[in-house]
């Protein structure tokens, strides 16, 4: 099965360091067996992930705050 990411959103978030960061949200997509469906038929796997513009992964928290993976930098979405 082939997989890809589809960008869903981009938003700004303020870090605990006072800086503004661009955050990109992606949906994981999987290609259906081409013998069963058209070649460009992709379906959502139900998984999402968020990354900074520089590619660092973000761990999402239930309260809406975000932590940059492998460091103590916390982010909060700018409304």
Rosetta blueprint (number, residue, H / E / L):
1 X L
2 X L
3 X E
4 X E
5 X E
6 X E
7 X E
8 X E
9 X E
10 X E
11 X E
12 X E
13 X E
14 X E
15 X E
16 X L
17 X L
18 X L
19 X L
20 X E
21 X E
22 X E
23 X E
24 X E
25 X E
26 X E
27 X E
28 X E
29 X E
30 X E
31 X E
32 X L
33 X L
34 X L
35 X L
36 X L
37 X L
38 X L
39 X L
40 X L
41 X L
42 X E
43 X E
44 X E
45 X E
46 X E
47 X E
48 X E
49 X E
50 X E
51 X E
52 X E
53 X L
54 X L
55 X L
56 X L
57 X E
58 X E
59 X E
60 X E
61 X L
62 X L
63 X L
64 X L
65 X L
66 X E
67 X E
68 X E
69 X L
70 X L
71 X L
72 X L
73 X L
74 X E
75 X E
76 X E
77 X E
78 X L
79 X L
